[in-house]
Amino acid sequence: MHTLETSNIHTTRHAGKVVLVTGGSSGIGEAAAARFLREGAKVYITGRRQAELDTVAARLGAIPLQGDIARAEDLERIFATIKDQSGHLDILFANAGGGEFTPLDQVTEPQFDKYFGINVKGTLFTVQHALKLMGPGSAIVLNGSMVSVQGPAAFGVYAATKAAVRSLARTLATDLKGRDIRVNVVAPGVIVTPGYKSELGFTDEQIAGYVAQVSAMSPLGRTGTPDEIAKVVSFLASDDASFITGVELFVDGGQAQV
């Protein structure tokens, strides 16, 4: 059984590092923030909903910064606060994003703009702001998805945004040549998070059915957990991955690999 670790044992993998996790109030973002904290980092988390963000931050020991990454003024405020409080940033996990299942003939322009605005524009400008605070040895991890290389029915807009995120990582890795700042993508498979209800609108019965369907197709025979993604994010952001940049690392139980 793979669960989010809750022990009081801390490691020093990220001791003294300043970390920002966007979309850190639930799911993969929350798990990543928890792991970075256990590994010795000072962690800022962002989220759009202040109450939820404050609750998670208090439980984890993170610093909450309310904001929407699709809004320029929110990004400016978030990074100004980090600069004022910490002076620099060592690690960015650009995790905030969203999507929904919609048949092709029902996709609307506002829906398209919403998800490209969050997943692509928001990610790009989050990175742009973060780089102003990052020095040599820093690391950026973008949250992608295994659907970047698939063609899931009724999920075309989301899949396209994640393919764009993967492409962005390649360009960023090239643009940052000589600065000793690494950029990589973690590409999760099916990880059931609260977003399945709040964003995708699934019921408990639908989630159970989807998990069963995916598990039957996966070489490992199951779906993953948020902490399994968080472990890989931590690795990619660490010195253990010091010669890795520009990659998309799939953490999908083999589903998109066979």
N, C-alpha and C positions, 0 to 999 in steps of 0.2 A: 504494500500500500504506500503510495507516494503522497505525502501531505506537506503543507507548509511547515517548515521547522519552527518550533516555538521555544527551544531551549535557551538558556541564558549564556551558553558558550559562545564567545566571540572569537573571530579570527582577526588577523591583522592585514589581510589581503589589500584592503583599501584604507588602512589607517591614516587619518589626517586628511583624506581627500574630500573635496567639496563636490557634491553630486546633485544634479537636477534630474528628476524624473517627471516628465509631463504626463498628465492623465494618471496621477498616482493615487487617486482616491478609491480605486477598486481594481479587481482583476489582476492582470499581469503587472500593471504599474505598481499596485500596492505590494505585490509579492517582491518585485525588484527593489522597491524602497526598503522593505523589511530586510532583505538580504544585504544590501549595501550598508545598512545600519549595523547589522550583526557583524559585518566585516570591517567595522571601524570608521566608516565615513560619516561626514556631516551631510544630511540629505534634505534637500528642498523638494516638495511635491506640489504640483499644480492640479487644479480641477476647476470646473465651471461652477459647481454647487458648493457654496461656502460651508453650509452645515455639515455635509458629508465629508468634505475635505478636512474640516477642523476635527471631526470625530476620529478619522483615520490617523491624522497627524498626531493627535494626543495619544492614541493607542500605541503607535509605533515609536514616537519620539522624534518625528520629522518636523520640518518647518513648513507650514502651509502658505502657499502663494496663490490666491484665487485669481483665475483668469482663463480666457478662451484663446487658444493659440491662433485661431483664425482672425483675431482682432489685433491690429498693429499696436494700438494703444495699450492693450493688455500685455503684450510681449515686452514693450518698452518698460512698463512698470515692473514686471517680473524681474527682468535682468538688471534694472537700476537698483532694485532691492538687494539682489545677490551681490552686486558690486559694492554697495554701501556696507553690507553686513559682513561679507567674506573677502571682497577684493578680487577674487578670481574664481574660476570654475575649472575643475579637473576632468569631470566626466558628465556627459549628457546622454541620457536615455530618452530619445524622442519617441515616446510611446503613444501619446494622445492620438486618437483617431476614431473612426466609426464607419458604419456601413449598414446596408439593409438589403434584403432580398426583394427584387422587383422585376417582373417580366419585362423584356425589352420594350414591348409596345406600351408599357405603362410608365416608363422612366420619364421624369419631368425635368425641365431645365433647372428649376430651383433645387431639386434633389441632386442633380449632377453638380451644380455649383457648390452645394453644401459640402459634399464629400471630397471633391477636389480642393475645396477651400480649406478643409481641416487637414486631410491626409497628405496633400501635396504642398499647397501654398503654406499652410501652417507649419509643416515640417521644415520646409526650406528656410522660412524666415526665423524659425526657432534656432536652427543651426547658424544662420547668419549672425544673429544676436549673440549666441553662445560663443562664437569664435572670437569675439572682441574681448572675452574674458579668459580665453584659453591659451596656455603657453605650451612649449615643447613637452612631450610626454603625455599630453592629454588624449582623451579618447571619446569618440562619439559612436553610439549605437542607435540605429534607426529600427523601428519596429515594422517589419514587413509582413509577409504572409506566404504560405505555400501556394495560395491561389495566384501569385504573381506568375507562375508557370503553368497554371491550369486554365480550364475554361468552364468554371462552374455555372450551371444554368441559373438565370435570373440574378446573377451576382456580378454582372459585367462592369458596372461602375466601380464597385469596390475593388475588384480584381485589377482593373486598369490603374487605379490610384496606387496600388501596391507594386505593380510593375514599374510605375513612375518612380516610386521611392527607391526601388532597387537600382534603376538607372541613375538616379541622383547620387547614390553612394559611389558609383564608379567615377562620376565627374568630380565629386568632392574630393575623393582620394587623389585624383590628378591635380586638382586646384591647390591642394594643401601640400604638394611636394615641396620639401625643404623646410617645412614647419614642424615636422615630427609630431603631427596630430593624425591619429588613425580614425578611419570611418568604416564601419561595417554594418551589415544588416542581419538581424535575427529574424528568421521566417518561421513562425509557429504554425503547427498544424491545428487540429481542433482542440481548443482549450475552453472548456465551459466556464464562463465568467458571468457576473451579473448583467453584463451587456447583452446576453442572449435574451433577457427579458426586457430590459430598458431600451435597448437599441433595435434589436431584431424583432421584438414582440412575441417571442416564443412562450408557450405555456409549459408547465412542468412536463406534461404528457408529450409535447412535441420535442422537448429537449431530450427526454428519455429515449424516444424513438430515433432521434438523430444520432445520439451517442451509440445506440445499438447498431445502426446502419454503418457508421464510420468505423466502429470497432471491428465489424466483420470484414472490412476492406483493409484494415491496417495490419502490417506485418507483426506488430507488437500486440495486436488484439485489443487495443484500448485507446481511449483518448488521453491527452496529457493534462498536466496540472500547471497552474500559474508558476509555482516555484521551480518546476523543471525548465521553464523558459527563463526565469530569473537567474538560475545558475549559469546558463549560457551567456546571458547578458553580462553578468559579473565577470565571467571568463574573458569575453571579448573586450571588456573595458580594463582588464588587468594587464600587468606586465607579463603574465604568462602568455599573452597573445601579442607580444611586442613586435613580431614580424608578420602580423596579419592585418591587411587593410584592403578595402574594396570588395570583400567577399559577402556572399549571402549564405548564411549558415542555417540550414533547415533543421528544425527541431519538431518533427512531425510524425515520429514513430514509424518512419519509412513510407508513409502513405503516398507522397508525391514522388517517391524515388523508384518504385517498382511497377 
